[in-house]
């Protein structure tokens, strides 16, 4: 069996909604610059087997900026460059989950 091209895929929502949308949007919360930082930082950390992707709406804008990592399917809210660094250094590099950044599931929100 061939090895995959990438060990992990990180998707960062950069969706834009109208300013008056009650759910808000990830791009208005700084997701574009955070995604750009994440891409550059992953390269600096030598995480060459990881792909940092732009994503359209991940349908969790009210909790964003939204980040999801596959193949695990782990969802995070990343608001700062420090959050991005922690995601890269702990989850992406060492497969540690970060509870304080974990996005609640819909069941947990009820």
N, C-alpha and C positions, 0 to 999 in steps of 0.2 A: 504494500500500500504506500502510495506517495505521501510524503509529509506535506502538511498544509503550507501555504505561502506565509501565513501569519498565525502566530500562537494565540493572539487575542485581537479582537476588533473593539475599538472604543468609539461609540457614536455620541456626538454632542449635538443637541438640538440647537439649531440657529433659526428656528421659525420666527416669522414676524406676523403679528396680528395688529389690527387697528388699535390706536392708542386708547380708545374707550372700551375695548373688550374687557369684560369683568374678570376673565381668567389671566389676563396679561399675556406676555410672551417671553420666551427665553432670550431672544435677541435684545430686548429692551432691558434685560437683567444682566447684560454683558457677556452672553454666551459666545459671541463671535470672537472677541478678544481672548476669552478663556480657552477656546478651542485652538486658536493660533498659538497661544502660550503653551498649551498641552503638547501640541505637535512639535514645537521647537524643544521643549523640555524633555520629551521622550527621546529625541535624538541625542540631546546632551547626556542623558543618562545611559545611552547605549542600548535602548530598547528597540532594536532594529527589527525584531520579529513581531512588532505590534503596529497595527494600523489605526491611526486617529482619523476618524471620518466625520464629515459634516452630515447631520441628519436633518430632514424636514421635521415636521411636527411629530413628536413622540406622545402627544396627547396628555401631557402632565405639566403643562405650562404654569399652572398655579403653584407648583412646587419647585419650579426650576430655578436656575438653569439645570436642565435634565441631561444626565449622562447615563448610558447603559453600556455594560461591558459583556461581550460574548467571547467564549461560548457559555459562560456561567449564567448570563441573563441577570446580572446584578445591576440594580438601579441606584444611582446616587444623585444628590443635589450638590452641585459644586458652585459655590458663590465667590470664591476667592482663588488667587494663585496658590495660596497655601493649601487650600482644599485639593487643587489639581496636583500639587506636589505629593500630597499624602496619598491620593488615589494611585498615582504612578509608582511611588516608592513602595507602598504597602500592598495594594491589590494587584496591580499589573506586574510588578517585579517579583513579589513574594507570595502571591495568592492569599493574602490576608484580607478579610472583609473588614470594613470600617463602619461600625454600627452608628456612630454619630453623624455620618454623612448619608447613610442608607435612606433611600426614599421609601416612605411607607406604602404598602400595598393598598389597593382600594378597600379591601376588607378591614384593614387596620384604621382607616380613616373614619369608619362609621362609628 
